[in-house]
Each structure stands twice: as structure tokens, then as C-alpha cells.
Amino acid sequence: MERIQESELILNSRGAIYHLDLRPEEIAHNIITVGDPQRVQEVSKHFDSIELKRHHREFVTHTGYIGRKRFSVLSTGIGTDNIDIVFNELDALVNIDFISRSIKTDLTSLNIVRIGTSGALQKDIPVDSFLVSTHGIGVDNLLNFYDFEPSHFDKELLNSFIKQTSLGDAVAKPYVNPSSQALLERFQDGFHHGITVTCPGFYGPQGRVLRLGLRHPKFIDQLSEFEFRGNRITNFEMETAGIYGMAKLLGHQALSINAIIANRIGGIFSKNPQNAIESLIEKTMSILVS
């Protein structure tokens, strides 16, 4: 088997992967990701026991048990650049032999669920509600650095997105990937469903104006008006498309779930976003444990 060079697979002095500072035995195969490092403890407080706490840069990991089921909760930080790091390193932890520096013959598929926050792009999706992303459309460019081939349906959806928004390559070459169908089927009751657009920033890339003007001032309207075979764009944020794309390429199951804390069409922001996030964590953990 081909040996992976030290400059490509970087391990620290204790044999842990470079950014996450984790060794293979320190993560579970059921993983919850959150953006905010402070939110890790808001998930792990629901564990019956915690066997590991690790903190390196913005990456905080707690691994423990609920009953006999083992979970790891991990903070990714914000943006698909961090998703690239987290997903490559999580995959390396289960699918690369750190001693021989070679890819394992038998590959492991992780179950990865993101618990995040987002802004709705449809009037009928209220703040403090919960939303599951059926697809992630990325205008952040991450997946274009990898060799991948979208399905026929995904190609048609993407072509319709480009045509309806008139974006083309004006900001980035868009890409699209679906959620894990197996995980999606578990999150039905009490959740809105729709397509999530992933942006490379919070202000201009999401149509916010403070002191800088926008090159695409109608972007939000174009997203909210998009329709493809009964599918609509429901929200946007900064990680989902990267999560779905990296999971698909690496052979993992991924689902992105959001507490809706803003409605951009109505100009409304949640009066108590922390309560919405806590409720989503409790509901998600209940489903994952059942």
C-alpha cells in the first residue's frame, strides 16, 4: 500500500491528528458537530458519562456515552474551510492506519449530524422552528477542489439554480449534494425540510448591508423564489454544503439540522435563540439515542 507522506498526514508528538488533536481510539462512530466551541458542553451535558475532553484551537471534542451508545461531539468553527479540515481528519482517524500511514482495506462510515443555527428564506418558516437540509448548494467553492461527479438529479437541480439566480460563475462555481437518506428519514416530525445554500461569509455573501454595497443586491429574493420540482430553498448558512459534499466523497452519512433564529424575509430575529438551540439539541439527541 502507498505510504502517505508526513507533510500530507500530519501527526503531533502524541500521535494525534494535527488540527483536532485526536487519536483514533478517542472518537466515536456517532458524531455531532456544532460550530461554536462553547456549544460542545451544551450537547455533552446530556451524556451519561464523558470519557474524553480535548481542546485544540477552535476544535473542542467530548466523547462519552448515553446508555451503551457512544458519541463524540465536536466543534468545527465557522465556514467550509474548517469543514474541509474536520472531515478529512475525522475520516483519517477511522480509515487510515497511523502506523503504516496507509489507507485501510476495510473502510468505516461515520454517522455525522450537525446541530447549527440558520436564517430562513421563506415567510412560512418561523423563528425558533427546526429545519433539516435535504440538499446543500454551495457557493463557497470548497468541493470544486475535489474530483466528484454529481448525480443526474443533482445536475438538473444545479443547472436550474444557476439559471434562476443568474449567478453562473459570478461569485463561485456552485455545487450541490444531498443529505444522508437514512438519517433524513429519522428526522421528520417537527422539522421543516428544504434546500440549504451555503455561503462563504455572513455579511455580503448573505445579502447583509452595513457600510458596503452589494454586487448582487437581489440575491435573497432570487434564493427565496427558487423552485425545482417542488423543492425550494428554505435557508442559508456557512457549512452544510461542505458537510454533505465531503461526507459523500468520503463515504460517510451526514445530516444538517438547524434552529431557525432569523427570518430574513420578515426581518425577524429570535428573542431567545439559546432556548431554541437547547430545544433542538434535546430533540436531536432523543432521536439519535432511540
N, C-alpha and C positions, 0 to 999 in steps of 0.2 A: 504494500500500500504506500501511496505517496506521502511523504512526511511534510507537514505544514511548518513552514519556517518560523523562527522566533519573532520576526518582525510582523508576521501576519496573525499568529495566535500568541498574544502577549499574556504571560502569567507572572504574578508577583512572587515575592520571596516565600510565601507560604503555599504556593502552588494554586492560587486562586486566579480566576479570570480578571483581566486588567481593570475595567471600569466598575463592574458590580462587586468586585472583591468577594466572590463566592467560589466555593469548591463544589464539585458535582454532587456530593452527598448532602449538601446544605440546602438544596431546593426540592420542593415537592413537584409532582407532575400536574397538580391543580394549582393554577397561578392566578391571582387577582392583581391587576395593575391599577395604580392610581397616579395622577400627575403630581400632586402635592406631597412632598415627603412627610408633612405633618399628618396627612390623612392615613398613613400606614397604620398608626396606632389606633385610629378610629375603626379600622377593619379588624386588626388583630385582638382588640379587646373582646371580640366575640369568640375567640378561640378558647377552648377548654384548657389548653396548655401551650406555652411557647418554648420551643427548644433552641431557637437561634434568633439573635438580633445582630444585624450587620449594617454599617453606615459608611459609605464612601462617596464623597462629593454629594450630588443630589440623589444618589441611589441608596435608598433605605430598604432593607429586606427583613421581614419577620417570617419565620417558618414555625408552624405548630400544628395542632390537631383540634378538630371538632369531632368528638367521639373517636372513631377509628380512622377518620378521613383526614389525610394530611394536606395542608395548604401552605403556600407561600404567598405573601402579599408584598408587592414591590413597587416603589415609586419610580416613575420614568422621567420626571421633569416634564417640561413643556416642549412640544414640537416633534415632527417626524425625524429630525436629525438625531434626537435621543432615542426614538423608536428603533432606528437603524442599529444603534449600539445595543440596546436592551435585547432585541430579538435575535441578533446574531450571537450575543453572548449567552443568552438562555439556551439557544439551540446548541451551541458549543458545549455547554455543561452536560447535556444529555446525549449528544451524538458524535462527540469527538473524544477519543482516548487521549488524555493529557500526558500520559507516559510515552506512548509511541508517537504522539502528535499526528494521528491518522484518523480518518473518518471510520466510525464503527460500521460493521457489516449489517447489524440489526439496528434500525433507527427507531427512536422513540418520538411519539406525537404527544405534545403537551396540550392541555386544555387551558386557554388563557382568556380571562374575562376582564375587560376594562370597565371600571366604575368611574365615570367622569361627570363633567358638567358641560352644558352647551346652551346655545341660543336658538330658539325656534324661529323658523322662517314661514310658518303658516299661522293664521289668526286663530284656528281652532285647536292649537296645541298650547294649553295654558302654562304659565309658570308653575313650578312645583310639581309638574307631572313627570312621568318617566318615559323614556324613549329608547327603543332598540334599533340599531342601524342594520338594515337589510343589506346595504351596499355602502362602500366608501368610495367617493370620487375625489381623487387627489389633484389639487392644482399647486402642489408643493414640489414636485419633480423627483421625489426620492426613488420611486420604482423605475424611473427611466434610466437609472444607472445599472439596473439588473436585467438579465435576459429572461423575459417572460412573455407568454402568449395568452391573451385574454380569450375567454370562450366566445362563441358566436353571439350569444345574448349580450354579453358584456360589451362586445364590439359595437353592436347596434345601439345599446344604451349610451355608450360613449360618443358615438357619432351624432346621436340626437342631442346630447348635452352640448357638444361643440357647436352644432348648428343653431340651437335655440338660444344659447348665451352669446354667440358670436365671439367667443374668446379665442378659439383656434390656438395658435402658439403665442398669443399676445403677452401672456404672463408666464405660462409654462405649458408643456405638453401634458394635458390631463390623462389620468389613468383611472381604472375602476376595478374593484374586486368585491366579491360577495362575502357575507359573514359565513360562519360555520352553520350549515343547515341543522346539524344535530343539536347544537347549543341554542340556536334560534327557536327551535320547537319547544324548548323548555320555558321560554320567556314570552308568553302570550297574554295571559290575563293581567290586566292592569298596566299594560305597556302600549304606547303608540309605536308604530313601525314606519320606517321610511328610509330614504337615501340621505346619507350624511356627506356633506362636502368638507374636505379637509384643506385648510388654508395654511400658508407659511408664516402667518403673523396674526396679531389680534386687532390692530387698528386699520390701516389702509387695506390690507388683504381681506378684512371682514367688513369693509364699507364704512368704517367709523371715521368721522372727521373731527379733528381738534384744531390744529393750525395748518395742516397740509391738505391741499386739494387732491382729488382722486382722478386717476386716468380712466377708471371705469365706474362712473357715478351711479349707473343703473344696475350694478352687479346684484344687489339684494333683490330687486324686483325681478330680474332675469332668473334668479335661482328659485324664488317663490312661485313663479309662473311655469316652471319646467314641468313637463308631463311626458311620460313614456309608458305606454301600455298599462295605464292605471297606476304607475309608480310616480311618486313626486318627491321632490327634495324637501325634507322636513326641518333640517337644522344644519349648522356648520360649527366646526371646532378646529383642533390642530393636530389630532393624532390618528383618527380612525382609519383613514385610507391606507396609511402606512402600516398600521397593525394588520389589516386584512391582507394587504399585499405581501408583507413579509411572512405572515403565517402561511399563506397559500404556497409561496415559493419553498418554504422550509418544511412543509408537511405538518403544520400544527393546526389545531382547532381554535378559532378566535371569535369573540363576540364583544361588541362595544355597546355599553349601556350608559345613558346619560340622565342625570337630573336636569330638567329644563329650568334654568334660573333666570332666563331673559326671553322675552318675545320681541324680536327686532321689528316685526311688522307693527305691533301695537306700541312699541317704545316702552315696554314694561320690564321692570327688574324685580325679582323676588324680594319680599320684605324680610324673609328669614331663610336664606339659601342653605344655611347649615342644617336646619331641620329637614329640608328636602333631601340633602345628601345623606344624612343619617338614616332617614326612612328608606332610601334606595339601597344603602349598604345592608340594612336589616332584611329587606325583601330579597335582595340578590343572594345573600348568604343562606337564607332559608331555602331558596330554590336549589342552590348548589349542594347543600347537605342532604336534601331529601332524596 
